[in-house]
Amino acid sequence: MARKQKAKGKAGDAVNYITRAQAIKKLQLSLADFRRLCILKGVYPRDPKKKVKGKDKTYYALKDILFIMHEPVLDKLREMRAHKNKTIKAKAKKDNFKVELLEKHKPFYLLDRLVKERFPTFVDAVRDMDDAISMATLFANLPSTQTIEAKRTNNCKRLVQEFLNYVVMSKSLRKVFFSIKGCYLQASIQGQDVTWLVPYEFVQELPSDVDYRVMMTFLEFYETQLHFINYKLYGSMGLKYPPKIDEAANAANVGITAFRVEKKASAAIAGGTPTEHAGPAGEGEGQQVPDASQRKAVKALKKKLNTIERDATPAGADAGAEGGVERDLDAQMGGEDDADDEDDDANAAGKSAAVFSGLKIFLSREVPKHLLEIVAGSFGAAVGWEGPGSPFSDTDQSITHQIVDRNTQRKTYPSREYVQPQWLADSVNAQVVMPAAPYGPGKVPPPHVSPFVDDDAEGYVPDQVKVIRELQA
């Protein structure tokens, strides 16, 4: 039987993909609004095998365009375009009253629903926050221009500092690496490794060949994502969000030291352990999370119940009823696997927090204070610095280490060690306090090996890694 021939252009890539011009015409949007909507919805160009309209065209999947057509933000973009045209016309007619009235009723849209749509669970949002925290950190260090408003940079700075404050409080930092681009940090958040880049505190020059409008659209979504993540992280520790800021300390630019965190009223059980979990939508609010001792007790109880059921169940009996009590306990206690994962995270955090435990570190004024404060504070050290807001001065005789970046010092104290900033990063990555002598002022420090490389898998183990392994042993 002969196969039925399909007409050309009626099946395959010809109907599954459309060009960008066709998509813009279908959605009745401008090119700028179309780009913004695609970024917010997570829709990107495709590369079909057969480019029916020509190889010089940009193609999108038709199902993605149909998905965008039902987006409420699309209507808001049309309203904003109409509002802009009305404002331009009123200004041309010098109708100041109408211009003022239009500014009061300026349309806007929220991205809360889009964040929930793209990240159904909180773990999904944490897993995909590398770009978000890196972008927010970048804009927090950029100067304000006509395109980059000061309120956006201030908001990014606040979100980044709130996240870093959580990292220090939860002892989540795991790896630190200084590079030419900046400092790479990696933290373990909810069992997910989050890696981001922190630029050095230099005067930033904005290159002219970068489309900042596209970057601002990404930033717009990332700000909402980080706001939700910070809310959830602080709620998981039983703390109020947003944390209060000491205005005097904030004016002195002391960084995360300006935050004054407070516990929630219902976040404490006997012993004052924070147990309340709250999400952006209020989910899980008021529930109590069992601590490690409770999980261990329930785990032992489950084993005992399994033994009793195994002995009491006759041969050939229905096995579907077995484990009913165990499943109930799992549902109440969060599951055995989750408990084991949380215990592992707690052990890793305890080990990391003990690296600089008992040390008192002072930061000289020539080193990046905000960055090194995060690194040292996350691993249990007491940190001071030159300037207002420091918990102790440079004359404190109990200081054990001073971080410097100059060859000579005006005054030295024999009771403390003087080391370069690389000493902090190498100690963190090795999980052991490195000897201070090789990192002294004016000396060429040892090679700064990357903690993100598996040397055994690569087949080459640097000499410095061998030295670190001997110290660890």
Disulfide bonds with the S-S distance in Angstrom:
none
